[in-house]
Amino acid sequence: MPAPPVAFQMTEAEIRARWPPGLVYTPLEGAANRPAAVLVPLEPMRGVWLTRRSFGLPNHAGQVAFPGGKIESFDASVEAAALREAEEEIGLPAADVEVIGRLDDYITGTGFHISPVVALVRAGVAFAAALDEVQDIFCLPFETLLDPREPRPRRAAFLGVQRDFWTWSHEEHVIWGATAEILRKLALRLRPEA
């Protein structure tokens, strides 16, 4: 019989202890890939905020994602791009965000070079979805993120090739692909055994 779910929350102090200043991350060289930045917003005692992309988008329509997008030439940094995109997509003002670090870069099979920016958001933060880009905004609770049984491995055929990937449990959304992998790396950093 499987173990019961982990009943665990993370305070701001616990998150900061797992993410000390100057924590090393691995940037990747991705000249042939499209550079993108995503915000990984952590709300203490709650979890990590995610979006479900609108169905009318040209890339990854309807999929679960972090708020984020293309790094523009006018963005001063990866962090600035992630904050700008989060404000545009989910109405998260930069004043309500504290960037605490980065996760390792990730290159998707569809040619995106994603730089995940980890941040704390204040408790009870309010969001406003840009409906042309975001269908839904929801929280993956720390209870799931920190559960050692998550994520779960899956295998499926895509364009005639068997592929292995991760999925995260959620009642309403299918969380897989690059988002699932970034969440897996986040969970490994935040779990007590890290």
Backbone as a chain_set.jsonl record, in Angstrom:
{"seq": "MPAPPVAFQMTEAEIRARWPPGLVYTPLEGAANRPAAVLVPLEPMRGVWLTRRSFGLPNHAGQVAFPGGKIESFDASVEAAALREAEEEIGLPAADVEVIGRLDDYITGTGFHISPVVALVRAGVAFAAALDEVQDIFCLPFETLLDPREPRPRRAAFLGVQRDFWTWSHEEHVIWGATAEILRKLALRLRPEA", "coords": {"N": [[0.846, -1.18, 0.0], [0.579, 2.25, -0.854], [2.444, 4.942, 0.644], [0.994, 7.42, 2.832], [0.007, 10.75, 1.701], [2.395, 13.399, 1.925], [2.069, 15.656, 4.486], [2.815, 18.688, 4.442], [4.044, 21.94, 4.726], [5.707, 24.945, 3.615], [7.415, 27.481, 5.195], [8.326, 30.95, 4.757], [10.897, 31.286, 5.825], [11.861, 28.652, 5.76], [11.908, 28.174, 3.009], [13.824, 30.068, 2.221], [16.03, 29.032, 3.583], [16.517, 26.728, 2.125], [17.21, 27.853, -0.221], [19.754, 29.48, -0.417], [21.43, 32.71, -0.674], [23.248, 33.256, -3.69], [23.196, 30.652, -4.616], [24.279, 28.125, -6.744], [23.585, 27.7, -10.193], [22.997, 26.091, -13.385], [23.694, 27.583, -16.317], [22.885, 27.307, -19.792], [24.343, 26.982, -23.031], [22.685, 28.209, -25.739], [22.414, 29.063, -28.441], [21.157, 28.291, -30.816], [18.598, 28.003, -30.071], [15.384, 29.312, -29.002], [15.42, 31.941, -26.77], [13.914, 32.053, -23.569], [12.272, 33.191, -20.608], [11.037, 32.171, -17.474], [8.916, 32.7, -14.66], [9.068, 31.324, -11.466], [6.934, 31.273, -9.189], [6.792, 31.212, -5.755], [4.643, 30.816, -3.087], [4.798, 31.249, 0.274], [3.725, 28.783, 2.636], [1.804, 27.843, 0.958], [2.296, 27.109, -1.976], [3.446, 26.546, -5.369], [2.836, 28.727, -8.057], [1.086, 28.32, -11.101], [0.205, 28.42, -14.612], [-2.429, 27.837, -16.982], [-2.157, 27.719, -20.321], [-3.777, 29.71, -22.82], [-6.023, 28.442, -25.334], [-5.796, 29.498, -27.879], [-3.194, 30.156, -28.485], [-0.083, 30.185, -30.369], [2.018, 28.453, -29.666], [2.311, 25.616, -27.631], [-0.377, 25.571, -26.758], [-3.027, 25.484, -24.414], [-1.57, 24.061, -22.545], [-0.075, 23.409, -19.301], [1.933, 25.778, -17.662], [4.662, 27.841, -16.486], [4.355, 31.323, -15.647], [5.622, 33.325, -18.22], [7.892, 33.946, -20.992], [9.231, 34.941, -24.171], [12.556, 36.245, -24.155], [13.215, 39.513, -24.562], [14.999, 41.935, -26.578], [15.147, 44.338, -25.239], [15.01, 43.688, -22.573], [16.615, 43.904, -19.49], [17.779, 41.784, -18.176], [17.637, 38.216, -17.592], [16.05, 37.846, -15.356], [14.597, 40.253, -15.357], [13.096, 39.888, -17.674], [11.509, 37.663, -16.961], [10.014, 38.758, -14.84], [8.669, 40.841, -16.183], [7.126, 39.388, -18.04], [5.528, 37.903, -16.251], [4.034, 39.934, -15.088], [2.633, 40.84, -17.343], [1.183, 38.511, -18.11], [-0.138, 37.387, -15.812], [-0.767, 39.492, -14.208], [0.934, 40.117, -12.09], [2.483, 42.286, -10.097], [5.814, 43.595, -10.09], [6.542, 44.645, -7.645], [5.407, 42.952, -5.81], [6.994, 40.758, -5.751], [9.876, 38.877, -4.931], [12.859, 38.108, -6.183], [14.717, 35.205, -5.714], [16.562, 33.511, -6.767], [17.841, 31.199, -9.266], [16.963, 28.364, -11.302], [18.513, 25.547, -12.921], [19.063, 26.052, -16.398], [16.919, 25.017, -19.121], [16.448, 23.151, -22.038], [14.003, 22.716, -24.397], [12.354, 20.117, -26.32], [11.114, 21.358, -28.377], [12.602, 23.488, -29.101], [12.98, 25.704, -27.373], [14.864, 27.681, -25.134], [14.851, 27.686, -21.897], [14.999, 29.759, -19.078], [14.608, 29.423, -15.78], [13.375, 31.487, -13.235], [13.413, 31.856, -9.852], [11.177, 32.893, -7.334], [9.851, 34.607, -4.462], [6.499, 35.247, -3.527], [4.168, 37.478, -2.022], [2.002, 36.483, 0.667], [-1.325, 35.587, -0.119], [-1.443, 36.929, -2.523], [-2.917, 38.597, -5.315], [-4.105, 37.741, -8.551], [-4.467, 38.543, -12.039], [-5.56, 37.303, -14.877], [-4.329, 37.547, -18.199], [-6.434, 37.119, -20.606], [-6.098, 36.493, -23.3], [-3.775, 35.102, -23.309], [-3.654, 33.45, -21.031], [-5.49, 30.871, -19.68], [-6.119, 29.877, -17.157], [-5.157, 30.272, -13.712], [-3.416, 28.675, -11.215], [-2.568, 26.957, -8.137], [-0.009, 24.692, -7.328], [0.14, 22.749, -4.628], [2.449, 22.79, -1.813], [2.311, 20.359, -0.487], [2.013, 18.483, -2.527], [4.228, 19.087, -4.16], [6.365, 18.482, -2.48], [6.031, 15.836, -1.947], [7.46, 12.682, -1.854], [6.684, 10.737, -3.666], [6.099, 11.963, -5.969], [7.362, 13.565, -8.95], [5.489, 11.433, -11.228], [6.677, 8.817, -13.322], [6.087, 8.542, -16.84], [5.244, 7.007, -19.99], [4.871, 7.434, -23.414], [3.793, 7.341, -26.846], [5.019, 9.535, -29.299], [4.792, 11.059, -32.302], [5.415, 8.586, -33.403], [7.528, 7.688, -31.841], [8.614, 6.284, -28.816], [8.46, 7.952, -25.768], [9.833, 9.005, -22.66], [8.649, 10.67, -19.787], [7.794, 13.053, -17.176], [4.999, 13.359, -14.92], [2.858, 15.357, -12.906], [0.67, 15.049, -10.134], [-2.574, 16.347, -10.161], [-5.827, 17.58, -9.538], [-7.293, 18.897, -11.547], [-5.674, 19.561, -13.72], [-3.287, 18.593, -16.251], [-0.015, 18.098, -15.765], [2.956, 18.22, -17.309], [5.845, 17.646, -19.455], [8.155, 20.325, -20.138], [7.458, 21.967, -17.988], [6.871, 20.107, -15.958], [9.417, 18.984, -15.621], [10.935, 21.189, -14.743], [9.569, 21.692, -12.354], [10.237, 19.3, -11.053], [12.994, 19.622, -10.646], [12.885, 21.855, -8.988], [11.514, 20.758, -6.782], [13.402, 18.857, -5.9], [15.359, 20.558, -4.927], [13.996, 21.829, -2.828], [13.097, 19.856, -1.11], [13.562, 18.203, 2.059], [15.703, 16.313, 2.075], [17.493, 17.26, 0.241]], "CA": [[0.0, 0.0, 0.0], [1.416, 3.445, -0.908], [2.503, 5.787, 1.835], [0.062, 8.543, 2.766], [0.627, 11.975, 1.201], [3.147, 14.217, 2.864], [1.33, 16.844, 4.915], [3.939, 19.56, 4.745], [4.045, 23.274, 4.149], [6.996, 25.611, 3.767], [7.39, 28.88, 5.571], [9.309, 31.759, 4.028], [12.227, 30.992, 6.379], [12.279, 27.34, 5.256], [12.251, 28.334, 1.589], [15.107, 30.782, 2.159], [17.086, 28.127, 4.047], [16.781, 25.79, 1.036], [17.657, 28.642, -1.362], [20.611, 30.54, 0.1], [21.946, 33.645, -1.683], [24.393, 32.777, -4.453], [23.072, 29.24, -4.976], [24.776, 27.932, -8.107], [22.71, 27.072, -11.177], [23.723, 25.818, -14.615], [23.183, 28.183, -17.547], [23.238, 26.524, -20.972], [24.548, 27.692, -24.288], [21.528, 27.848, -26.551], [22.342, 30.005, -29.558], [20.24, 27.814, -31.856], [17.269, 27.889, -29.477], [14.7, 30.58, -28.698], [15.558, 32.21, -25.332], [12.698, 32.383, -22.831], [12.41, 33.241, -19.156], [9.799, 31.919, -16.75], [8.941, 32.978, -13.23], [8.632, 30.213, -10.628], [6.493, 32.027, -8.011], [6.511, 30.421, -4.561], [3.932, 31.51, -2.016], [4.996, 30.495, 1.514], [2.59, 28.087, 3.238], [0.798, 27.498, -0.052], [2.854, 26.293, -3.042], [3.997, 27.219, -6.542], [1.769, 29.174, -8.955], [1.217, 27.908, -12.495], [-0.865, 28.863, -15.505], [-2.808, 27.004, -18.126], [-2.102, 28.619, -21.467], [-4.993, 29.796, -23.63], [-6.045, 27.506, -26.46], [-5.54, 30.184, -29.141], [-1.78, 30.517, -28.637], [0.587, 29.402, -31.416], [2.921, 27.451, -29.079], [1.932, 24.961, -26.378], [-1.741, 25.981, -26.406], [-3.741, 24.645, -23.466], [-0.683, 23.339, -21.63], [0.302, 24.034, -18.039], [3.231, 26.437, -17.785], [4.952, 28.949, -15.583], [4.249, 32.591, -16.37], [6.888, 33.655, -18.851], [7.902, 34.02, -22.438], [10.441, 35.317, -24.9], [13.432, 37.301, -23.646], [13.285, 40.56, -25.588], [16.276, 42.669, -26.625], [15.113, 45.453, -24.286], [15.047, 43.185, -21.196], [17.933, 44.117, -18.899], [18.311, 40.516, -17.692], [16.685, 37.104, -17.579], [15.113, 38.136, -14.272], [13.703, 41.328, -15.81], [12.168, 39.296, -18.647], [10.546, 36.833, -16.226], [9.115, 39.659, -14.103], [7.821, 41.526, -17.169], [6.16, 38.422, -18.559], [4.573, 37.568, -15.184], [3.092, 41.057, -14.953], [1.776, 40.843, -18.528], [0.329, 37.327, -18.21], [-0.977, 37.101, -14.649], [-0.987, 40.713, -13.436], [1.74, 40.079, -10.873], [3.407, 43.427, -10.099], [7.174, 43.321, -9.61], [6.619, 45.044, -6.239], [4.93, 41.836, -4.988], [7.863, 39.628, -6.047], [11.287, 38.952, -4.559], [13.654, 37.07, -6.853], [15.677, 34.61, -4.774], [17.577, 32.724, -7.451], [17.531, 30.561, -10.548], [17.143, 26.931, -11.492], [19.272, 25.241, -14.13], [18.369, 26.274, -17.671], [16.341, 23.808, -19.708], [16.156, 23.281, -23.465], [12.886, 21.841, -24.734], [12.4, 19.442, -27.601], [10.524, 22.238, -29.392], [13.552, 24.542, -29.443], [13.026, 26.837, -26.453], [15.896, 27.678, -24.085], [14.114, 28.279, -20.773], [15.737, 30.129, -17.868], [13.636, 29.572, -14.695], [13.711, 32.456, -12.193], [12.659, 31.496, -8.648], [10.829, 34.098, -6.583], [8.828, 34.566, -3.422], [5.407, 36.218, -3.651], [3.553, 37.696, -0.711], [0.826, 35.656, 0.959], [-2.606, 36.119, -0.558], [-1.282, 37.76, -3.712], [-4.036, 38.502, -6.261], [-3.693, 37.664, -9.938], [-5.437, 38.899, -13.072], [-5.095, 36.628, -16.09], [-4.489, 38.128, -19.536], [-7.193, 36.007, -21.167], [-5.594, 36.095, -24.613], [-2.612, 34.25, -23.093], [-3.781, 32.559, -19.88], [-6.829, 30.326, -19.45], [-6.334, 29.629, -15.735], [-4.025, 30.421, -12.798], [-3.691, 27.782, -10.091], [-1.429, 26.66, -7.268], [0.358, 23.325, -7.002], [0.502, 22.908, -3.219], [3.697, 22.203, -1.318], [2.06, 18.954, -0.142], [2.296, 17.686, -3.726], [5.59, 19.363, -4.605], [7.328, 17.864, -1.575], [5.697, 14.419, -1.803], [8.516, 11.908, -2.518], [6.113, 9.889, -4.727], [5.899, 12.831, -7.131], [6.396, 13.294, -10.005], [5.378, 10.036, -11.642], [7.182, 8.601, -14.683], [5.128, 8.089, -17.851], [5.791, 6.707, -21.308], [3.848, 7.524, -24.458], [4.305, 7.489, -28.209], [4.869, 10.857, -29.894], [5.298, 10.982, -33.673], [5.938, 7.245, -33.644], [8.673, 7.39, -30.976], [8.287, 6.174, -27.39], [9.156, 8.97, -24.971], [9.657, 8.984, -21.212], [8.474, 12.019, -19.251], [7.237, 13.138, -15.822], [3.714, 14.034, -14.717], [2.54, 15.709, -11.525], [-0.737, 14.851, -9.804], [-3.424, 17.508, -9.907], [-7.219, 17.208, -9.794], [-7.891, 19.536, -12.716], [-4.737, 19.867, -14.798], [-2.226, 17.65, -16.591], [1.262, 18.821, -15.67], [3.967, 17.37, -17.927], [6.763, 18.38, -20.32], [9.175, 21.191, -19.534], [6.963, 22.428, -16.686], [7.064, 19.013, -15.007], [10.844, 18.828, -15.346], [11.357, 22.324, -13.909], [9.01, 21.417, -11.023], [11.024, 18.217, -10.456], [14.248, 20.209, -10.156], [12.511, 22.7, -7.854], [11.201, 19.881, -5.656], [14.641, 18.283, -5.398], [16.049, 21.605, -4.167], [13.238, 22.219, -1.643], [12.842, 18.723, -0.202], [14.53, 18.165, 3.17], [16.888, 15.476, 1.818], [18.368, 17.891, -0.774]], "C": [[0.889, 1.241, 0.0], [1.359, 4.241, 0.391], [1.499, 6.925, 1.711], [0.767, 9.788, 2.249], [1.368, 12.718, 2.307], [2.302, 15.439, 3.207], [2.377, 17.851, 5.364], [3.761, 20.889, 4.032], [5.437, 23.86, 4.326], [6.774, 27.066, 4.126], [8.395, 29.642, 4.706], [10.726, 31.443, 4.507], [12.741, 29.652, 5.866], [12.668, 27.406, 3.78], [13.62, 29.005, 1.469], [16.267, 29.885, 2.603], [17.479, 27.134, 2.951], [17.338, 26.517, -0.196], [18.547, 29.796, -0.889], [21.086, 31.478, -1.015], [23.169, 33.054, -2.383], [24.343, 31.308, -4.821], [23.418, 29.068, -6.449], [23.715, 27.25, -8.964], [23.513, 26.912, -12.462], [23.061, 26.517, -15.79], [23.64, 27.317, -18.725], [23.509, 27.443, -22.15], [23.413, 27.268, -25.204], [21.34, 28.744, -27.746], [21.329, 29.583, -30.615], [18.801, 27.728, -31.352], [16.705, 29.264, -29.149], [14.757, 30.846, -27.2], [14.239, 32.664, -24.71], [13.019, 32.394, -21.345], [11.046, 32.965, -18.543], [10.0, 32.272, -15.292], [8.373, 31.767, -12.508], [8.209, 30.835, -9.295], [6.068, 31.118, -6.856], [5.786, 31.296, -3.545], [4.107, 30.699, -0.744], [3.674, 29.981, 2.077], [1.5, 27.714, 2.234], [1.378, 26.59, -1.142], [3.417, 27.129, -4.165], [2.846, 27.526, -7.504], [2.104, 28.821, -10.403], [0.068, 28.484, -13.308], [-1.244, 27.725, -16.449], [-2.939, 27.961, -19.285], [-3.414, 28.578, -22.251], [-4.884, 28.894, -24.852], [-5.722, 28.163, -27.797], [-4.09, 30.536, -29.386], [-1.095, 29.638, -29.68], [1.494, 28.289, -30.879], [2.353, 26.93, -27.768], [0.558, 25.388, -25.867], [-2.367, 24.973, -25.45], [-2.877, 23.917, -22.463], [-0.438, 24.131, -20.345], [1.719, 24.574, -18.179], [3.445, 27.378, -16.601], [4.687, 30.229, -16.342], [5.609, 32.938, -16.963], [6.774, 33.704, -20.352], [9.255, 34.461, -22.961], [11.232, 36.409, -24.169], [13.63, 38.283, -24.787], [14.627, 41.296, -25.504], [16.313, 43.806, -25.606], [15.123, 44.987, -22.824], [16.471, 43.309, -20.657], [18.59, 42.818, -18.453], [17.238, 39.443, -17.85], [15.61, 37.375, -16.514], [14.115, 39.213, -14.684], [12.679, 40.785, -16.803], [11.104, 38.469, -17.94], [9.54, 37.69, -15.474], [8.161, 40.386, -15.056], [6.732, 40.595, -17.68], [5.116, 38.043, -17.508], [3.572, 38.692, -14.976], [2.129, 41.088, -16.129], [0.761, 39.703, -18.507], [-0.624, 37.144, -17.043], [-1.183, 38.315, -13.745], [-0.23, 40.75, -12.133], [2.732, 41.235, -10.891], [4.765, 43.052, -9.515], [7.328, 43.674, -8.133], [6.178, 43.922, -5.293], [5.817, 40.605, -5.117], [9.264, 39.903, -5.515], [12.018, 37.788, -5.223], [14.677, 36.546, -5.859], [16.72, 33.741, -5.466], [17.092, 32.164, -8.772], [17.649, 29.056, -10.409], [17.989, 26.736, -12.745], [18.423, 25.516, -15.368], [17.912, 24.94, -18.242], [16.041, 24.068, -21.178], [15.098, 22.246, -23.828], [13.118, 21.167, -26.086], [11.825, 20.271, -28.732], [11.386, 23.477, -29.655], [13.546, 25.78, -28.57], [14.121, 26.617, -25.414], [15.287, 28.436, -22.909], [15.053, 28.536, -19.602], [14.72, 30.351, -16.752], [14.165, 30.474, -13.574], [12.812, 32.174, -10.988], [12.429, 32.745, -7.811], [9.835, 33.778, -5.482], [7.765, 35.606, -3.754], [4.737, 36.321, -2.29], [2.31, 36.828, -0.561], [-0.441, 36.354, 0.496], [-2.533, 37.006, -1.779], [-2.457, 37.527, -4.661], [-3.496, 38.53, -7.684], [-4.832, 38.116, -10.846], [-4.921, 38.352, -14.395], [-5.334, 37.475, -17.328], [-5.13, 37.028, -20.381], [-6.755, 35.601, -22.566], [-4.392, 35.161, -24.498], [-2.826, 33.17, -22.044], [-5.244, 32.168, -19.662], [-7.144, 30.228, -17.962], [-5.033, 29.88, -14.981], [-4.345, 29.555, -11.588], [-2.401, 27.478, -9.34], [-1.242, 25.155, -7.145], [0.859, 23.375, -5.561], [1.837, 22.259, -2.859], [3.506, 20.737, -0.953], [2.344, 18.039, -1.325], [3.753, 17.851, -4.147], [6.627, 18.618, -3.768], [7.077, 16.379, -1.354], [6.748, 13.582, -2.545], [7.995, 10.96, -3.601], [5.882, 10.668, -6.014], [7.243, 13.302, -7.654], [6.424, 11.818, -10.387], [5.886, 9.879, -13.073], [6.059, 8.1, -15.602], [5.871, 7.799, -19.137], [4.631, 6.767, -22.288], [4.522, 7.68, -25.804], [4.012, 8.9, -28.697], [5.55, 10.817, -31.249], [6.005, 9.652, -33.933], [7.119, 6.835, -32.786], [8.193, 7.318, -29.526], [9.12, 7.193, -26.61], [8.83, 8.782, -23.491], [9.551, 10.424, -20.729], [7.85, 11.921, -17.859], [5.852, 13.763, -15.868], [3.526, 14.266, -13.219], [1.042, 15.536, -11.31], [-1.427, 16.183, -9.535], [-4.839, 17.128, -10.309], [-7.746, 17.728, -11.123], [-6.961, 19.676, -13.923], [-3.736, 18.736, -15.014], [-0.926, 18.443, -16.641], [2.358, 17.888, -16.159], [4.943, 18.259, -18.703], [7.78, 19.203, -19.552], [8.746, 21.669, -18.151], [7.183, 21.354, -15.627], [8.53, 18.842, -14.647], [11.366, 19.969, -14.479], [10.824, 22.146, -12.49], [9.802, 20.32, -10.308], [12.336, 18.758, -9.882], [13.999, 21.122, -8.954], [12.274, 21.836, -6.616], [12.467, 19.277, -5.061], [15.425, 19.294, -4.558], [15.334, 21.887, -2.838], [13.015, 21.081, -0.656], [13.938, 18.62, 0.854], [15.793, 17.358, 2.886], [17.861, 16.086, 0.83], [19.672, 18.354, -0.167]], "O": [[1.854, 1.3, 0.762], [0.37, 4.214, 1.125], [1.185, 7.351, 0.6], [1.99, 9.886, 2.342], [0.993, 12.655, 3.478], [1.871, 16.172, 2.316], [2.778, 17.865, 6.528], [3.371, 20.934, 2.865], [6.249, 23.338, 5.091], [6.04, 27.786, 3.449], [9.212, 29.039, 4.01], [11.649, 31.343, 3.699], [13.928, 29.521, 5.566], [13.635, 26.773, 3.355], [14.472, 28.555, 0.703], [17.365, 29.975, 2.054], [18.642, 26.742, 2.857], [17.873, 25.883, -1.105], [18.142, 30.957, -0.953], [21.136, 31.077, -2.177], [24.018, 32.431, -1.747], [25.339, 30.759, -5.292], [22.902, 29.791, -7.301], [23.032, 26.333, -8.509], [24.575, 27.515, -12.618], [21.986, 26.105, -16.226], [24.681, 26.664, -18.646], [22.964, 28.543, -22.241], [23.207, 26.073, -25.418], [20.216, 29.151, -28.042], [20.707, 30.437, -31.246], [17.89, 27.417, -32.119], [17.438, 30.246, -29.033], [14.204, 30.069, -26.421], [13.545, 33.531, -25.24], [13.922, 31.696, -20.885], [10.026, 33.458, -19.024], [11.101, 32.16, -14.754], [7.325, 31.244, -12.887], [9.017, 30.922, -8.371], [5.109, 30.355, -6.97], [6.256, 32.377, -3.19], [3.62, 29.571, -0.67], [2.645, 30.653, 2.004], [0.401, 27.317, 2.622], [0.997, 25.422, -1.231], [3.819, 28.274, -3.96], [1.984, 26.679, -7.736], [3.232, 28.995, -10.864], [-0.917, 28.973, -12.755], [-0.476, 26.789, -16.672], [-3.732, 28.901, -19.243], [-4.072, 27.541, -22.33], [-3.788, 28.62, -25.34], [-5.405, 27.464, -28.76], [-3.775, 31.159, -30.4], [-1.474, 28.481, -29.863], [1.714, 27.29, -31.564], [1.961, 27.708, -26.899], [0.366, 25.545, -24.661], [-2.256, 23.763, -25.647], [-3.405, 23.214, -21.601], [-0.576, 25.353, -20.311], [2.594, 23.915, -18.74], [2.528, 27.663, -15.831], [4.78, 30.238, -17.57], [6.629, 32.852, -16.279], [5.694, 33.525, -20.914], [10.275, 34.364, -22.28], [10.661, 37.362, -23.64], [14.149, 37.928, -25.845], [15.296, 41.269, -24.471], [17.39, 44.198, -25.156], [15.236, 45.819, -21.923], [17.422, 42.866, -21.3], [19.815, 42.744, -18.358], [16.091, 39.729, -18.193], [14.42, 37.159, -16.746], [12.924, 39.1, -14.395], [11.515, 41.185, -16.771], [9.924, 38.559, -18.279], [8.347, 37.387, -15.468], [6.974, 40.525, -14.759], [5.561, 40.969, -17.746], [3.942, 37.88, -17.839], [2.395, 38.438, -14.718], [0.937, 41.333, -15.945], [-0.402, 39.91, -18.851], [-1.786, 36.788, -17.24], [-1.713, 38.184, -12.641], [-0.694, 41.35, -11.164], [3.723, 41.182, -11.619], [4.848, 42.282, -8.559], [8.15, 43.076, -7.438], [6.529, 43.932, -4.113], [5.45, 39.525, -4.653], [9.778, 41.015, -5.632], [11.816, 36.627, -4.865], [15.411, 37.316, -5.238], [17.665, 33.282, -4.824], [16.076, 32.592, -9.32], [18.336, 28.543, -9.526], [18.158, 27.664, -13.536], [17.221, 25.249, -15.384], [18.44, 23.882, -17.9], [15.447, 25.09, -21.523], [15.276, 21.051, -23.595], [13.96, 21.59, -26.879], [12.012, 19.947, -29.904], [10.957, 24.402, -30.345], [14.061, 26.818, -28.985], [14.286, 25.517, -24.887], [15.216, 29.664, -22.918], [15.804, 27.654, -19.186], [14.025, 31.367, -16.763], [15.251, 30.253, -13.04], [11.588, 32.246, -11.095], [13.337, 33.548, -7.6], [9.08, 32.809, -5.562], [8.08, 36.707, -4.206], [4.739, 35.371, -1.507], [1.654, 36.484, -1.545], [-0.61, 37.558, 0.692], [-3.466, 37.762, -2.049], [-2.938, 36.402, -4.798], [-2.546, 39.254, -7.984], [-6.003, 38.075, -10.469], [-3.962, 38.875, -14.962], [-6.407, 38.054, -17.495], [-4.443, 36.107, -20.823], [-7.015, 34.472, -22.983], [-4.025, 34.5, -25.47], [-2.248, 32.088, -22.146], [-6.113, 33.022, -19.484], [-8.278, 30.461, -17.543], [-3.944, 29.723, -15.534], [-5.418, 29.681, -10.998], [-1.299, 27.708, -9.837], [-2.199, 24.425, -6.888], [1.897, 23.98, -5.295], [2.287, 21.316, -3.509], [4.439, 19.945, -1.09], [2.861, 16.937, -1.145], [4.432, 16.871, -4.453], [7.649, 18.175, -4.291], [7.84, 15.728, -0.64], [6.915, 13.753, -3.753], [8.788, 10.431, -4.38], [5.51, 10.089, -7.035], [8.187, 13.43, -6.873], [7.275, 11.057, -9.926], [5.573, 10.695, -13.939], [5.195, 7.33, -15.181], [6.983, 8.281, -19.351], [3.554, 6.228, -22.034], [5.676, 8.099, -25.892], [2.901, 9.404, -28.535], [6.753, 10.568, -31.336], [7.046, 9.599, -34.589], [7.666, 5.748, -32.972], [7.453, 8.189, -29.067], [10.337, 7.277, -26.781], [7.704, 8.446, -23.124], [10.278, 11.297, -21.203], [7.432, 10.847, -17.424], [5.558, 14.587, -16.734], [3.974, 13.478, -12.386], [0.241, 15.84, -12.194], [-0.93, 17.024, -8.786], [-5.037, 16.433, -11.306], [-8.564, 17.067, -11.763], [-7.434, 19.889, -15.04], [-3.384, 18.015, -14.08], [-0.766, 19.346, -17.462], [2.661, 16.885, -15.512], [4.872, 19.485, -18.615], [8.211, 18.829, -18.46], [9.572, 21.766, -17.243], [7.633, 21.655, -14.521], [8.855, 18.582, -13.489], [12.162, 19.735, -13.57], [11.539, 22.414, -11.524], [10.017, 20.397, -9.098], [12.736, 18.399, -8.774], [14.798, 21.16, -8.019], [12.772, 22.143, -5.533], [12.592, 19.193, -3.839], [16.081, 18.919, -3.587], [15.99, 22.155, -1.831], [12.767, 21.33, 0.524], [15.102, 18.913, 0.58], [16.857, 17.69, 3.409], [18.93, 15.528, 0.586], [20.52, 18.903, -0.871]]}, "num_chains": 1, "name": "protein.A"}
